[in-house]
Amino acid sequence: MARYLSLPLTVFNNLYPVTNISIGIPPQPFTVRLDSAGSDTWVLSREADICKTSDCTLSGQYDERISETAISTDYQSDFRAMSAENPIYEGTLIKDTLTIGDGVIEDAEFGLVYKSRFNPGTPADGYNTKGMLALNYDKDQSEGNDHRYIGVLELMKEQDLISQRAYSLWLDRYSGLPWTGSIVFGGVDPTRYEPPLVTLPRVPFSKWISDHAAYPNVQYTSLVLNTVNGSELQDESVRSAIIDSATNGMSLPNDLANIIVHGFGGVYDPLFAWPMAPCDLRKADAEFVFRFGGWEHGVDIKIRVGDLMLPHLNGFRFKNGDNACVLEVKGHGKDFLLLGSTFLRSAYVVSHLDAGVIALANSREGPRLDDPDVQEITGDEIPGATKVVPVLPGKAPKPISTPLFHGKWRSWEIGDGSPYFPNEYFDGVLTLDAAKAAFTPPPVGPP
């Protein structure tokens, strides 16, 4: 009998994937965020401070008093999520029965959060789902925890629900809003991707963190923007790319992000933390091609320009009347890429923790199948995948890209409730035959 668990997902607020679980007997329902880069599973307590100032109906609050299967830990361990020095969520550890889809996990240990350092319900970050289901290695749990506990994937394997600590993740960007998706624990669904499915080893996060298991990292080697007029942007450089389902958008090295944001006529909305660009770019016949694992034998993930843009919830417009959309690209340092749900809407991802590898393919478009042919992952090999040996750092060609923007950066303010905001770099002229007009050089000002 095949051992795998399939679970439907919803992309909450079009930001990140969430799923429904239950804890205890009788079951208490929760909506939690999937965290492919995190190792701490937690839910909110019935006494959580955050629920005194914001609505916790969607996420749920755990009450150990009414659960017949709750077990208080003997060691009364402190729980701190994110980091020991600067915890965002604090509480204790507790054990109870955890139900995920058709799988029942007995004596699952998780964090029970009482205190939070900030309110995730504020408009600035949109984190309205308060709970996390961790999908990374147990040994990378927050250092502030007094006790190391067995994670969900390890318990699934120990209790014979899956054969390997592995899962496959798929998000559907074609079903309309809200987006949906699925996760298969212990298996691969070949109906959800376009071959080839290419297996890459996990690589170090950076030259300062050498442990390959620290994050779900793969090796990025190039980025190209293809339009009907040819390649508008090219970059070739060996960097680490973190695939993080718990975040939205894509955070790229500053040099790449600046080219894209300014080239697309983007400005920053100070209340939203992501740049804004003209919605007409969603019609552009252009796509980004991310390559991972090498220039000759890697895997190419294609992301249409329109898939990087979302309508702004407040309906902002540029001065010339064009509708403004959220451009889900921003700068973040210089050494790595952080690829969230925006990337996952175009990429099918299989993470095999026991084998230390990640497989990537382009997501398949089209309607869902009622009876998918899921293939169980039984050993180190991922069914249907081919392997790639990544290029070695230090052997990459020099980056090839358009010149960096050297104009003066300004902090924009909306002011007096006006639905308009200034845009110094976009001239209001767009063509629908690709994104060529968006890459018109912006005005150059003092550095």
DADA-V797097 format. One line per field, one symbol per residue. burial: b if it has 24 or more other ideal C-beta (glycine too) atoms within 12 Angstrom, else e. A space follows every 50 residues. Layout:
# DADA-V797097
burial=???
This chain:
# DADA-V797097
burial=eebbbbbbbbbbbbbbbbbbbbbbeeebebbbbbbbbbbbbbbbbbebeb beebebebbbbbebeebebbeebeeebbbbbbeeeebbbbbbbbbbbbbb bebbbebbbbbbbbbbeebbbeeeebbbbbbbbbbbbbebbbebbebebb bbbbbbbebebbbbbbbbbbbbbeeeeebbbbbbbbbbbbbbbbebbbbb bbbbbbeeeeebbbbbbbbbbbbbbbbeeebbbbbbbbbbbbbbbbbbbb bbbebbbbbbbbbbbbbbbebbbbbbbbbbbbebebbbbbbbbbbeebbb bbbbbbbbbbebeeebbbeeebbbbbbbbbbbeebbbbbbbbbbbbbbbb bbbbbbbbbbbbbbeeeeeeeeebbbbeeebbbbbebbebbeeeeeeeee bbebbeeeeeebeeeeeeebbbbbbbeeebeeebbbbbbeebeeeee
